[in-house]
Amino acid sequence: MHPLKSIGILGLSPILQSSACRFAPLFLQQDLRLQCPPFNPQTANIPGDVRSSSRPYSTSHSRQSTKFSQYASFDYRVGASFSAKSRRFNPSRDSFSFDPTDREEGVVTGRPGSGQDAFFTSRVGDSSHVAFGVADGVGGWSDSGIDSAHFSHGLCRYMAKSAREAGEPAETFTVREVLQKGYDGVVADRTIPGGGSTACVAVAGNNGNLEVANLGDSGFVQLRLNAVHYYSNPQTHAFNTPYQLSIIPPKILARSRALGGEPLSDYPRDASVTSHQLRHGDVLIFATDGVWDNLSAHDLLKLISRQMMDVQAWVLGEKGLYVGEMLSNLTQHGGGIEKLGNNTLQTALALSVTAEAKSASLNTKVDGPFAREVQKYFPYDNYHGGKVDDICVVVVVVERSEEKS
């Protein structure tokens, strides 16, 4: 659709064209800062009603561990959907619903269904805490003959493994530990020769505490009764140059240094970690940049709110919106709802986000968030429409156990 030039891993300091800046994730940090304007999320195209919302949100890098309360009990209903950029989206095939009764389940999407994007979800040990997240393999590694899908899928596989094997007490298992053990597993895996990936992962405690680690330009939003309660900010070295975990093969590293360069490489400790308190009826959306480059937080709010209200998961009453009594029935595994295409609510929401992002990515006339950023920094580039990319979405519907029927 839009031809994108890519820059090799070695950082040879060419004159960067604006089209190259869009896809230069492996370039030297110092070179990028000279050529590409830094991305500032505070001045990005965030809808005013979301940015100035009176509802609380946080942009702080908060505690590295989450203290779980003993007084409330929450369940997490997880659904996922995905679509590789080279494949036609098939809702009946490209979706997944996590069964909370399966104590051993931990899932990574199979290729080629999700391309270089991947996801996982797993219980934390034998507890009712849940870990989940997405990872996006950095495509620039293909210039060096490396498929980053091996890295992103491996990262999710090892993160799921670390959660399943977590010891007691589960309350001490942090999201930094998930990301670190996942990265350590990939580095030790000799079947993964190199590559890089962004990641946005979470651990949700059974008392409603959520801890999130975000590294790169994947991200998440927390929706609460027709409002954006929180949205994450991307971590970038420069425009379209996200933070990334990586493995750099010795030959590539040596060639790079011989030419005076150093490939980008970040670590789990560089992730932004935030803590959040969840409520009954909240909807969490974790997604790779195939969503965020094509849909804003406000776009997702409109999409999700319409569907939640249509099935009376959120209900408009005389005193405003409230969580409907039907919520628990709509999320039950194995009890697909005809109105939702015989899917659970969480899977139906994930499918709708993927379908909307896929449609927007292929639209050459309506500018999405990525196109607007290109136009801001490179007004002569004439970039319009969406941005074709792999898409991966994890949706979590939060339920308070005491309120289940």
C-alpha positions as CSV (number, residue, x, y, z in Angstrom):
1,M,0.0,0.0,0.0
2,H,2.6,2.6,1.1
3,P,6.1,1.5,0.1
4,L,8.3,1.8,3.2
5,K,12.1,1.9,3.0
6,S,13.9,0.2,5.8
7,I,17.3,0.8,7.3
8,G,19.7,-2.0,8.1
9,I,20.8,-3.0,11.5
10,L,24.3,-1.7,11.2
11,G,23.6,2.0,11.4
12,L,25.6,3.2,8.4
13,S,24.6,6.9,8.9
14,P,22.9,7.5,5.5
15,I,20.8,10.6,5.0
16,L,17.5,9.4,6.4
17,Q,14.5,9.9,4.2
18,S,11.2,10.6,6.0
19,S,9.9,7.2,4.7
20,A,13.0,5.5,6.2
21,C,12.4,7.2,9.5
22,R,9.1,5.4,9.7
23,F,10.7,2.1,9.8
24,A,14.2,2.5,11.4
25,P,13.8,0.5,14.6
26,L,17.3,-0.9,14.7
27,F,19.3,2.3,14.0
28,L,21.7,4.0,16.4
29,Q,20.0,6.2,19.0
30,Q,22.3,9.1,18.4
31,D,21.9,9.0,14.6
32,L,18.1,8.8,14.9
33,R,18.0,11.8,17.2
34,L,19.8,13.9,14.6
35,Q,17.5,13.0,11.8
36,C,14.0,12.1,13.2
37,P,12.0,14.3,15.6
38,P,11.4,12.6,19.0
39,F,7.9,11.3,19.6
40,N,6.2,13.2,22.4
41,P,3.0,11.4,23.6
42,Q,1.8,14.5,25.4
43,T,1.5,16.4,22.1
44,A,0.4,13.4,20.0
45,N,-3.1,13.2,18.4
46,I,-5.0,12.2,21.6
47,P,-8.6,13.3,21.5
48,G,-9.1,16.3,23.8
49,D,-12.0,14.7,25.7
50,V,-9.8,11.7,26.6
51,R,-6.7,13.7,27.5
52,S,-8.6,16.2,29.7
53,S,-11.0,13.7,31.2
54,S,-11.8,14.4,34.8
55,R,-11.6,10.7,35.5
56,P,-8.3,9.6,37.1
57,Y,-5.4,8.3,35.1
58,S,-1.8,7.9,35.8
59,T,1.4,8.4,33.7
60,S,3.8,7.6,36.6
61,H,6.3,4.7,36.6
62,S,5.1,3.2,39.8
63,R,5.9,0.3,42.1
64,Q,7.8,-2.7,41.0
65,S,5.6,-5.0,43.0
66,T,1.9,-5.1,43.7
67,K,0.5,-5.6,47.2
68,F,-2.7,-7.7,47.0
69,S,-5.6,-7.1,49.3
70,Q,-7.5,-9.9,51.0
71,Y,-10.9,-8.3,51.0
72,A,-12.3,-8.4,47.4
73,S,-12.3,-11.2,44.8
74,F,-12.2,-10.7,41.0
75,D,-12.3,-12.9,38.0
76,Y,-10.7,-12.1,34.6
77,R,-12.4,-13.2,31.4
78,V,-9.8,-13.1,28.6
79,G,-10.4,-13.2,24.9
80,A,-8.0,-12.6,22.0
81,S,-8.0,-12.0,18.3
82,F,-5.2,-11.5,15.7
83,S,-4.5,-11.0,12.0
84,A,-1.2,-11.1,10.1
85,K,-0.8,-8.3,7.6
86,S,-0.4,-10.8,4.8
87,R,-3.6,-12.7,5.6
88,R,-7.3,-12.0,5.2
89,F,-9.0,-11.7,8.6
90,N,-11.2,-14.7,9.4
91,P,-13.1,-14.2,12.7
92,S,-14.0,-17.9,13.0
93,R,-10.3,-18.8,12.9
94,D,-8.4,-15.9,14.3
95,S,-9.7,-15.7,17.8
96,F,-9.2,-17.4,21.2
97,S,-11.1,-17.5,24.6
98,F,-9.2,-18.3,27.8
99,D,-10.9,-21.0,29.9
100,P,-10.4,-20.0,33.6
101,T,-11.2,-23.5,34.7
102,D,-8.2,-25.0,32.9
103,R,-5.4,-24.8,35.5
104,E,-2.7,-25.7,33.0
105,E,-3.7,-23.4,30.1
106,G,-1.2,-20.9,28.7
107,V,-1.4,-19.9,25.1
108,V,0.7,-18.3,22.4
109,T,-0.8,-17.7,19.0
110,G,0.3,-20.0,16.3
111,R,1.9,-18.7,13.1
112,P,1.2,-17.7,10.5
113,G,-2.1,-16.5,12.0
114,S,-0.7,-13.5,13.8
115,G,2.5,-12.9,11.9
116,Q,5.2,-11.4,14.0
117,D,2.7,-10.5,16.7
118,A,2.0,-12.9,19.6
119,F,0.1,-13.1,22.9
120,F,-0.1,-15.2,26.0
121,T,-2.4,-15.7,28.9
122,S,-1.9,-18.0,31.9
123,R,-2.8,-18.5,35.6
124,V,-0.1,-17.6,38.1
125,G,0.9,-20.9,39.6
126,D,-2.1,-22.5,41.4
127,S,-3.7,-19.1,42.3
128,S,-6.5,-17.2,40.7
129,H,-4.2,-14.4,39.6
130,V,-3.8,-14.2,35.8
131,A,-0.9,-13.0,33.6
132,F,-1.4,-12.0,30.0
133,G,0.1,-9.7,27.4
134,V,1.1,-9.1,23.8
135,A,4.5,-8.9,22.0
136,D,5.3,-7.4,18.6
137,G,8.4,-8.7,16.7
138,V,10.3,-5.8,15.1
139,G,10.2,-6.1,11.4
140,G,13.5,-4.2,10.7
141,W,15.4,-7.3,11.5
142,S,14.3,-8.9,8.2
143,D,17.0,-6.7,6.5
144,S,19.6,-8.9,8.3
145,G,17.8,-12.1,7.4
146,I,16.2,-12.6,10.8
147,D,12.5,-13.2,11.4
148,S,11.5,-11.5,14.6
149,A,8.5,-13.7,14.9
150,H,10.7,-16.3,16.5
151,F,11.6,-13.8,19.2
152,S,8.1,-12.5,19.9
153,H,6.4,-15.9,20.0
154,G,9.3,-17.3,22.1
155,L,9.0,-14.4,24.5
156,C,5.3,-15.1,25.0
157,R,5.9,-18.8,25.4
158,Y,8.5,-18.2,28.1
159,M,6.4,-15.6,29.9
160,A,3.4,-18.0,30.0
161,K,5.8,-20.7,31.3
162,S,7.1,-18.4,34.1
163,A,3.6,-17.6,35.2
164,R,2.4,-21.2,35.2
165,E,5.5,-22.3,37.2
166,A,5.3,-19.4,39.7
167,G,5.7,-20.5,43.3
168,E,3.8,-19.6,46.4
169,P,2.8,-17.1,47.5
170,A,1.5,-15.8,44.1
171,E,1.2,-12.3,45.5
172,T,5.0,-11.9,45.3
173,F,5.1,-12.7,41.6
174,T,5.6,-9.4,39.8
175,V,5.1,-8.3,36.2
176,R,8.8,-7.4,36.0
177,E,9.6,-11.0,36.9
178,V,7.3,-12.2,34.0
179,L,9.1,-10.0,31.5
180,Q,12.6,-10.8,32.8
181,K,12.0,-14.6,32.9
182,G,10.5,-14.4,29.4
183,Y,13.5,-12.5,28.1
184,D,16.0,-14.8,29.8
185,G,14.2,-17.8,28.3
186,V,14.5,-16.4,24.8
187,V,18.2,-15.5,25.3
188,A,19.0,-19.0,26.4
189,D,17.0,-20.6,23.6
190,R,19.5,-21.5,20.8
191,T,16.7,-22.0,18.3
192,I,16.2,-18.2,18.4
193,P,19.3,-16.7,16.7
194,G,18.4,-13.1,17.0
195,G,15.6,-10.5,16.6
196,G,13.7,-8.1,18.7
197,S,10.3,-7.4,20.1
198,T,8.2,-4.9,22.1
199,A,6.0,-6.1,24.9
200,C,3.0,-5.0,27.0
201,V,2.3,-7.5,29.8
202,A,0.3,-7.6,33.0
203,V,-0.4,-9.5,36.2
204,A,-3.9,-9.2,37.6
205,G,-4.5,-10.1,41.2
206,N,-7.7,-11.6,42.5
207,N,-8.4,-8.4,44.5
208,G,-8.5,-6.2,41.5
209,N,-4.9,-4.9,41.5
210,L,-3.4,-4.8,38.0
211,E,0.4,-4.3,37.4
212,V,1.5,-3.6,33.9
213,A,4.9,-3.5,32.2
214,N,5.1,-1.7,28.9
215,L,8.3,-1.7,26.8
216,G,8.0,-0.1,23.3
217,D,5.0,0.9,21.3
218,S,2.5,-1.8,22.1
219,G,0.1,-0.6,24.9
220,F,-3.2,-0.8,26.7
221,V,-6.3,1.1,27.7
222,Q,-8.6,0.7,30.7
223,L,-12.2,1.5,29.9
224,R,-14.8,2.1,32.6
225,L,-18.4,2.8,31.8
226,N,-18.1,4.7,28.6
227,A,-14.8,6.5,29.7
228,V,-11.1,6.1,29.1
229,H,-9.9,5.6,32.7
230,Y,-6.2,5.1,31.7
231,Y,-4.2,4.9,28.5
232,S,-0.5,3.9,28.3
233,N,2.2,6.0,26.6
234,P,4.6,4.4,24.1
235,Q,8.3,4.2,24.8
236,T,10.3,5.4,21.8
237,H,13.9,6.4,21.1
238,A,12.6,8.5,18.1
239,F,9.5,8.6,15.8
240,N,8.5,5.0,15.0
241,T,11.6,3.7,16.8
242,P,10.3,1.8,19.8
243,Y,12.2,0.4,22.8
244,Q,12.7,-3.3,22.2
245,L,14.1,-6.4,23.8
246,S,16.6,-8.0,21.4
247,I,19.2,-10.6,20.7
248,I,22.1,-9.3,18.5
249,P,24.1,-12.1,16.8
250,P,27.8,-11.7,17.4
251,K,28.6,-11.3,13.7
252,I,26.1,-8.5,13.3
253,L,27.3,-6.8,16.5
254,A,30.9,-7.0,15.3
255,R,30.1,-5.6,11.9
256,S,28.2,-2.8,13.4
257,R,31.0,-1.8,15.8
258,A,33.5,-2.0,13.0
259,L,31.5,0.7,11.2
260,G,31.2,2.8,14.3
261,G,27.6,1.8,15.2
262,E,25.7,0.1,17.9
263,P,22.3,-1.5,17.3
264,L,19.4,-0.5,19.6
265,S,18.9,-2.9,22.5
266,D,16.8,-2.4,25.6
267,Y,16.2,-4.6,28.6
268,P,13.2,-5.6,30.9
269,R,14.5,-3.1,33.5
270,D,13.7,-0.3,31.0
271,A,10.0,-1.1,30.9
272,S,7.5,1.4,32.3
273,V,5.7,-0.3,35.2
274,T,2.4,1.1,36.4
275,S,-0.2,-0.2,39.0
276,H,-4.0,0.2,38.6
277,Q,-7.1,-0.6,40.6
278,L,-9.8,-2.4,38.7
279,R,-13.6,-2.5,39.1
280,H,-16.4,-4.8,38.2
281,G,-17.3,-4.2,34.5
282,D,-13.9,-2.6,33.5
283,V,-12.7,-3.6,30.0
284,L,-8.9,-3.8,29.4
285,I,-7.5,-3.8,25.8
286,F,-3.9,-4.8,25.3
287,A,-2.7,-4.5,21.7
288,T,0.3,-4.2,19.4
289,D,0.9,-1.1,17.3
290,G,-1.1,-2.6,14.4
291,V,-4.1,-1.3,16.5
292,W,-2.6,1.9,17.9
293,D,-1.3,3.1,14.5
294,N,-4.8,2.9,13.1
295,L,-7.2,3.5,16.0
296,S,-7.1,6.1,18.8
297,A,-8.2,5.5,22.4
298,H,-11.3,7.4,21.6
299,D,-12.1,5.2,18.6
300,L,-11.8,2.1,20.8
301,L,-14.0,3.7,23.5
302,K,-16.8,4.3,20.9
303,L,-16.5,0.8,19.5
304,I,-16.4,-1.0,22.9
305,S,-19.1,1.2,24.5
306,R,-21.5,0.5,21.6
307,Q,-21.1,-3.2,21.9
308,M,-21.2,-3.3,25.7
309,M,-24.4,-1.4,25.7
310,D,-25.9,-3.3,22.9
311,V,-25.8,-6.5,24.9
312,Q,-26.6,-4.7,28.2
313,A,-23.2,-5.4,29.8
314,W,-23.2,-1.6,30.4
315,V,-26.7,-0.2,31.0
316,L,-27.9,3.4,30.8
317,G,-30.3,4.2,33.6
318,E,-31.8,7.3,35.1
319,K,-28.7,8.0,37.2
320,G,-26.3,7.2,34.4
321,L,-24.4,4.1,33.2
322,Y,-24.0,1.1,35.4
323,V,-22.8,-2.5,35.0
324,G,-25.6,-4.8,33.9
325,E,-26.7,-8.0,35.6
326,M,-26.1,-9.9,32.3
327,L,-22.3,-9.4,32.4
328,S,-21.5,-12.8,34.0
329,N,-23.7,-14.7,31.6
330,L,-22.1,-13.0,28.6
331,T,-18.6,-13.9,29.6
332,Q,-19.1,-17.6,30.6
333,H,-16.8,-19.9,28.7
334,G,-18.6,-22.4,26.5
335,G,-21.8,-20.4,26.5
336,G,-21.6,-18.4,23.3
337,I,-24.2,-15.7,22.8
338,E,-26.0,-15.7,19.4
339,K,-26.0,-11.9,19.3
340,L,-22.2,-12.0,19.7
341,G,-21.8,-14.6,16.9
342,N,-21.8,-17.4,19.5
343,N,-18.7,-16.0,21.1
344,T,-18.1,-15.0,24.7
345,L,-18.3,-11.2,25.3
346,Q,-14.5,-10.9,25.7
347,T,-13.8,-12.7,22.4
348,A,-16.4,-10.7,20.6
349,L,-14.9,-7.5,21.8
350,A,-11.4,-8.6,20.7
351,L,-12.7,-9.6,17.3
352,S,-14.4,-6.2,16.8
353,V,-11.2,-4.4,17.7
354,T,-9.2,-6.5,15.2
355,A,-11.7,-6.1,12.5
356,E,-11.9,-2.3,13.0
357,A,-8.1,-2.0,13.0
358,K,-7.7,-4.2,9.9
359,S,-10.3,-2.1,8.0
360,A,-8.6,1.1,9.0
361,S,-5.2,-0.2,8.1
362,L,-6.4,-0.9,4.5
363,N,-8.2,2.4,4.1
364,T,-6.2,4.7,1.9
365,K,-8.4,7.8,2.4
366,V,-9.0,8.2,6.1
367,D,-5.9,9.1,8.1
368,G,-5.2,7.2,11.3
369,P,-3.0,8.2,14.2
370,F,0.2,7.0,12.4
371,A,-0.6,9.0,9.3
372,R,-1.3,12.2,11.3
373,E,2.1,11.8,13.1
374,V,3.9,11.4,9.7
375,Q,2.2,14.5,8.4
376,K,3.2,16.5,11.5
377,Y,6.9,15.6,11.3
378,F,7.2,15.1,7.5
379,P,4.6,17.3,5.8
380,Y,6.0,16.8,2.4
381,D,5.9,13.0,2.5
382,N,2.2,12.9,1.3
383,Y,1.4,9.9,3.6
384,H,-2.3,9.2,3.9
385,G,-4.6,6.4,5.1
386,G,-3.9,3.6,7.5
387,K,-0.7,1.6,8.2
388,V,-0.8,-2.1,7.2
389,D,0.7,-4.2,9.9
390,D,0.2,-7.4,12.0
391,I,-2.5,-7.0,14.6
392,C,-2.9,-8.7,18.0
393,V,-5.5,-7.9,20.6
394,V,-6.1,-9.2,24.1
395,V,-9.4,-8.1,25.8
396,V,-10.0,-8.7,29.5
397,V,-13.5,-8.2,31.1
398,V,-13.3,-7.7,34.9
399,E,-15.9,-9.3,37.1
400,R,-16.2,-9.1,40.9
401,S,-16.9,-12.6,42.2
402,E,-19.5,-11.5,44.8
403,E,-21.6,-9.9,42.1
404,K,-21.9,-13.0,39.9
405,S,-25.3,-14.6,39.7
